Amino acid sequence: MEDRLRAGQAAPRAGQYEVIARDGEHTGIYRRGLEGKPLPPTPAKGQGYVYAGRRGNGRSGQ
């Protein structure tokens, strides 16, 4: 499993980050991270982020 990132920590790369619960379970909550910018606060104490990949908005060429 990839290392968990904390809120406020700089995102190592741009893309979607999933919020991971304190116990390591996936929450299904995603936040966008920009490379070098701090990750936003998590919904609850003790949660963290893992990189989930780059995801588009579903629009191509528009």
N, CA, C and O atoms as a GROMACS GRO file, in nm:
protein
  248
    1MET      N    1   0.085  -0.119   0.000
    1MET     CA    2   0.000   0.000   0.000
    1MET      C    3   0.088   0.124   0.000
    1MET      O    4   0.193   0.128   0.064
    2GLU      N    5   0.044   0.223  -0.072
    2GLU     CA    6   0.118   0.347  -0.081
    2GLU      C    7   0.114   0.420   0.053
    2GLU      O    8   0.018   0.407   0.129
    3ASP      N    9   0.218   0.498   0.080
    3ASP     CA   10   0.223   0.574   0.205
    3ASP      C   11   0.108   0.670   0.214
    3ASP      O   12   0.067   0.732   0.115
    4ARG      N   13   0.056   0.683   0.334
    4ARG     CA   14  -0.055   0.774   0.360
    4ARG      C   15  -0.001   0.916   0.377
    4ARG      O   16   0.100   0.937   0.445
    5LEU      N   17  -0.068   1.011   0.316
    5LEU     CA   18  -0.032   1.151   0.326
    5LEU      C   19  -0.128   1.218   0.424
    5LEU      O   20  -0.242   1.176   0.440
    6ARG      N   21  -0.080   1.323   0.489
    6ARG     CA   22  -0.163   1.396   0.585
    6ARG      C   23  -0.217   1.524   0.522
    6ARG      O   24  -0.160   1.576   0.427
    7ALA      N   25  -0.327   1.572   0.577
    7ALA     CA   26  -0.382   1.701   0.535
    7ALA      C   27  -0.277   1.809   0.559
    7ALA      O   28  -0.209   1.808   0.661
    8GLY      N   29  -0.264   1.901   0.465
    8GLY     CA   30  -0.166   2.008   0.476
    8GLY      C   31  -0.030   1.973   0.418
    8GLY      O   32   0.052   2.061   0.394
    9GLN      N   33  -0.007   1.845   0.396
    9GLN     CA   34   0.119   1.801   0.337
    9GLN      C   35   0.114   1.830   0.187
    9GLN      O   36   0.008   1.821   0.125
   10ALA      N   37   0.228   1.865   0.128
   10ALA     CA   38   0.233   1.894  -0.016
   10ALA      C   39   0.205   1.768  -0.097
   10ALA      O   40   0.260   1.661  -0.069
   11ALA      N   41   0.120   1.782  -0.197
   11ALA     CA   42   0.089   1.670  -0.286
   11ALA      C   43   0.212   1.640  -0.372
   11ALA      O   44   0.265   1.731  -0.437
   12PRO      N   45   0.258   1.515  -0.374
   12PRO     CA   46   0.376   1.482  -0.453
   12PRO      C   47   0.352   1.489  -0.604
   12PRO      O   48   0.447   1.506  -0.681
   13ARG      N   49   0.227   1.476  -0.647
   13ARG     CA   50   0.193   1.486  -0.790
   13ARG      C   51   0.045   1.526  -0.803
   13ARG      O   52  -0.034   1.509  -0.710
   14ALA      N   53   0.010   1.578  -0.917
   14ALA     CA   54  -0.127   1.622  -0.942
   14ALA      C   55  -0.216   1.501  -0.967
   14ALA      O   56  -0.173   1.403  -1.027
   15GLY      N   57  -0.340   1.509  -0.922
   15GLY     CA   58  -0.437   1.403  -0.947
   15GLY      C   59  -0.537   1.390  -0.835
   15GLY      O   60  -0.549   1.479  -0.750
   16GLN      N   61  -0.609   1.279  -0.834
   16GLN     CA   62  -0.710   1.252  -0.734
   16GLN      C   63  -0.648   1.179  -0.615
   16GLN      O   64  -0.565   1.090  -0.632
   17TYR      N   65  -0.689   1.218  -0.495
   17TYR     CA   66  -0.644   1.155  -0.371
   17TYR      C   67  -0.767   1.107  -0.296
   17TYR      O   68  -0.861   1.182  -0.274
   18GLU      N   69  -0.765   0.979  -0.256
   18GLU     CA   70  -0.877   0.925  -0.179
   18GLU      C   71  -0.851   0.944  -0.031
   18GLU      O   72  -0.740   0.924   0.017
   19VAL      N   73  -0.957   0.982   0.040
   19VAL     CA   74  -0.950   0.993   0.186
   19VAL      C   75  -0.954   0.851   0.242
   19VAL      O   76  -1.043   0.772   0.208
   20ILE      N   77  -0.859   0.819   0.328
   20ILE     CA   78  -0.850   0.688   0.391
   20ILE      C   79  -0.880   0.704   0.540
   20ILE      O   80  -0.825   0.791   0.606
   21ALA      N   81  -0.968   0.618   0.591
   21ALA     CA   82  -1.008   0.624   0.732
   21ALA      C   83  -0.891   0.586   0.822
   21ALA      O   84  -0.792   0.529   0.777
   22ARG      N   85  -0.904   0.618   0.948
   22ARG     CA   86  -0.802   0.590   1.049
   22ARG      C   87  -0.762   0.443   1.050
   22ARG      O   88  -0.645   0.410   1.071
   23ASP      N   89  -0.860   0.354   1.026
   23ASP     CA   90  -0.833   0.210   1.029
   23ASP      C   91  -0.783   0.156   0.895
   23ASP      O   92  -0.764   0.035   0.880
   24GLY      N   93  -0.761   0.244   0.797
   24GLY     CA   94  -0.708   0.204   0.667
   24GLY      C   95  -0.814   0.170   0.564
   24GLY      O   96  -0.781   0.137   0.450
   25GLU      N   97  -0.941   0.180   0.601
   25GLU     CA   98  -1.050   0.150   0.507
   25GLU      C   99  -1.067   0.264   0.408
   25GLU      O  100  -1.044   0.381   0.440
   26HIS      N  101  -1.107   0.229   0.287
   26HIS     CA  102  -1.135   0.328   0.183
   26HIS      C  103  -1.269   0.395   0.214
   26HIS      O  104  -1.364   0.327   0.252
   27THR      N  105  -1.277   0.526   0.197
   27THR     CA  106  -1.400   0.599   0.227
   27THR      C  107  -1.482   0.629   0.102
   27THR      O  108  -1.602   0.654   0.113
   28GLY      N  109  -1.420   0.627  -0.015
   28GLY     CA  110  -1.490   0.664  -0.137
   28GLY      C  111  -1.498   0.815  -0.157
   28GLY      O  112  -1.564   0.862  -0.249
   29ILE      N  113  -1.430   0.890  -0.071
   29ILE     CA  114  -1.425   1.036  -0.081
   29ILE      C  115  -1.295   1.073  -0.151
   29ILE      O  116  -1.188   1.028  -0.112
   30TYR      N  117  -1.305   1.155  -0.254
   30TYR     CA  118  -1.188   1.195  -0.332
   30TYR      C  119  -1.172   1.346  -0.330
   30TYR      O  120  -1.271   1.420  -0.328
   31ARG      N  121  -1.049   1.390  -0.330
   31ARG     CA  122  -1.015   1.532  -0.338
   31ARG      C  123  -0.907   1.549  -0.444
   31ARG      O  124  -0.824   1.460  -0.464
   32ARG      N  125  -0.910   1.661  -0.511
   32ARG     CA  126  -0.809   1.688  -0.612
   32ARG      C  127  -0.687   1.751  -0.546
   32ARG      O  128  -0.700   1.841  -0.463
   33GLY      N  129  -0.570   1.704  -0.584
   33GLY     CA  130  -0.446   1.761  -0.534
   33GLY      C  131  -0.362   1.814  -0.649
   33GLY      O  132  -0.354   1.752  -0.755
   34LEU      N  133  -0.301   1.929  -0.627
   34LEU     CA  134  -0.212   1.987  -0.727
   34LEU      C  135  -0.069   1.971  -0.680
   34LEU      O  136  -0.040   1.995  -0.563
   35GLU      N  137   0.019   1.930  -0.769
   35GLU     CA  138   0.158   1.903  -0.733
   35GLU      C  139   0.220   2.022  -0.658
   35GLU      O  140   0.217   2.135  -0.706
   36GLY      N  141   0.276   1.993  -0.541
   36GLY     CA  142   0.344   2.093  -0.461
   36GLY      C  143   0.254   2.176  -0.373
   36GLY      O  144   0.303   2.253  -0.290
   37LYS      N  145   0.123   2.164  -0.388
   37LYS     CA  146   0.027   2.240  -0.308
   37LYS      C  147  -0.021   2.156  -0.191
   37LYS      O  148  -0.027   2.033  -0.203
   38PRO      N  149  -0.057   2.218  -0.077
   38PRO     CA  150  -0.103   2.142   0.038
   38PRO      C  151  -0.237   2.071   0.013
   38PRO      O  152  -0.326   2.127  -0.051
   39LEU      N  153  -0.248   1.949   0.064
   39LEU     CA  154  -0.374   1.874   0.054
   39LEU      C  155  -0.475   1.937   0.150
   39LEU      O  156  -0.438   1.986   0.256
   40PRO      N  157  -0.605   1.936   0.112
   40PRO     CA  158  -0.707   1.999   0.196
   40PRO      C  159  -0.732   1.920   0.325
   40PRO      O  160  -0.690   1.806   0.337
   41PRO      N  161  -0.801   1.982   0.422
   41PRO     CA  162  -0.834   1.911   0.545
   41PRO      C  163  -0.922   1.788   0.517
   41PRO      O  164  -1.001   1.789   0.422
   42THR      N  165  -0.907   1.685   0.597
   42THR     CA  166  -0.990   1.565   0.585
   42THR      C  167  -1.119   1.586   0.664
   42THR      O  168  -1.123   1.671   0.753
   43PRO      N  169  -1.224   1.509   0.633
   43PRO     CA  170  -1.351   1.525   0.704
   43PRO      C  171  -1.344   1.493   0.854
   43PRO      O  172  -1.420   1.549   0.933
   44ALA      N  173  -1.255   1.403   0.894
   44ALA     CA  174  -1.247   1.364   1.036
   44ALA      C  175  -1.102   1.349   1.079
   44ALA      O  176  -1.013   1.325   0.997
   45LYS      N  177  -1.080   1.363   1.206
   45LYS     CA  178  -0.947   1.350   1.264
   45LYS      C  179  -0.892   1.208   1.242
   45LYS      O  180  -0.967   1.110   1.250
   46GLY      N  181  -0.764   1.199   1.214
   46GLY     CA  182  -0.699   1.069   1.198
   46GLY      C  183  -0.703   1.013   1.058
   46GLY      O  184  -0.643   0.909   1.031
   47GLN      N  185  -0.774   1.080   0.967
   47GLN     CA  186  -0.780   1.033   0.830
   47GLN      C  187  -0.659   1.084   0.752
   47GLN      O  188  -0.590   1.177   0.796
   48GLY      N  189  -0.634   1.023   0.638
   48GLY     CA  190  -0.523   1.064   0.552
   48GLY      C  191  -0.562   1.047   0.407
   48GLY      O  192  -0.679   1.022   0.376
   49TYR      N  193  -0.465   1.060   0.319
   49TYR     CA  194  -0.487   1.050   0.175
   49TYR      C  195  -0.394   0.948   0.114
   49TYR      O  196  -0.283   0.927   0.162
   50VAL      N  197  -0.440   0.884   0.007
   50VAL     CA  198  -0.354   0.804  -0.080
   50VAL      C  199  -0.383   0.848  -0.224
   50VAL      O  200  -0.496   0.882  -0.259
   51TYR      N  201  -0.279   0.846  -0.306
   51TYR     CA  202  -0.292   0.884  -0.446
   51TYR      C  203  -0.378   0.781  -0.518
   51TYR      O  204  -0.352   0.661  -0.509
   52ALA      N  205  -0.480   0.829  -0.590
   52ALA     CA  206  -0.571   0.739  -0.660
   52ALA      C  207  -0.555   0.748  -0.811
   52ALA      O  208  -0.623   0.676  -0.884
   53GLY      N  209  -0.467   0.834  -0.859
   53GLY     CA  210  -0.442   0.844  -1.002
   53GLY      C  211  -0.496   0.973  -1.061
   53GLY      O  212  -0.563   1.052  -0.996
   54ARG      N  213  -0.463   0.989  -1.187
   54ARG     CA  214  -0.513   1.106  -1.260
   54ARG      C  215  -0.646   1.067  -1.320
   54ARG      O  216  -0.659   0.962  -1.382
   55ARG      N  217  -0.744   1.153  -1.302
   55ARG     CA  218  -0.875   1.125  -1.359
   55ARG      C  219  -0.925   1.247  -1.432
   55ARG      O  220  -0.919   1.359  -1.381
   56GLY      N  221  -0.974   1.224  -1.551
   56GLY     CA  222  -1.028   1.333  -1.631
   56GLY      C  223  -1.169   1.368  -1.588
   56GLY      O  224  -1.224   1.306  -1.497
   57ASN      N  225  -1.226   1.467  -1.652
   57ASN     CA  226  -1.362   1.507  -1.619
   57ASN      C  227  -1.465   1.445  -1.713
   57ASN      O  228  -1.583   1.481  -1.709
   58GLY      N  229  -1.422   1.353  -1.798
   58GLY     CA  230  -1.514   1.285  -1.888
   58GLY      C  231  -1.542   1.359  -2.018
   58GLY      O  232  -1.614   1.308  -2.103
   59ARG      N  233  -1.486   1.477  -2.033
   59ARG     CA  234  -1.506   1.555  -2.154
   59ARG      C  235  -1.378   1.550  -2.236
   59ARG      O  236  -1.270   1.576  -2.184
   60SER      N  237  -1.389   1.516  -2.361
   60SER     CA  238  -1.270   1.514  -2.446
   60SER      C  239  -1.288   1.608  -2.564
   60SER      O  240  -1.386   1.598  -2.637
   61GLY      N  241  -1.194   1.696  -2.581
   61GLY     CA  242  -1.195   1.785  -2.696
   61GLY      C  243  -1.302   1.891  -2.695
   61GLY      O  244  -1.333   1.946  -2.801
   62GLN      N  245  -1.360   1.922  -2.582
   62GLN     CA  246  -1.464   2.025  -2.577
   62GLN      C  247  -1.412   2.151  -2.515
   62GLN      O  248  -1.487   2.248  -2.503
   0.00000   0.00000   0.00000
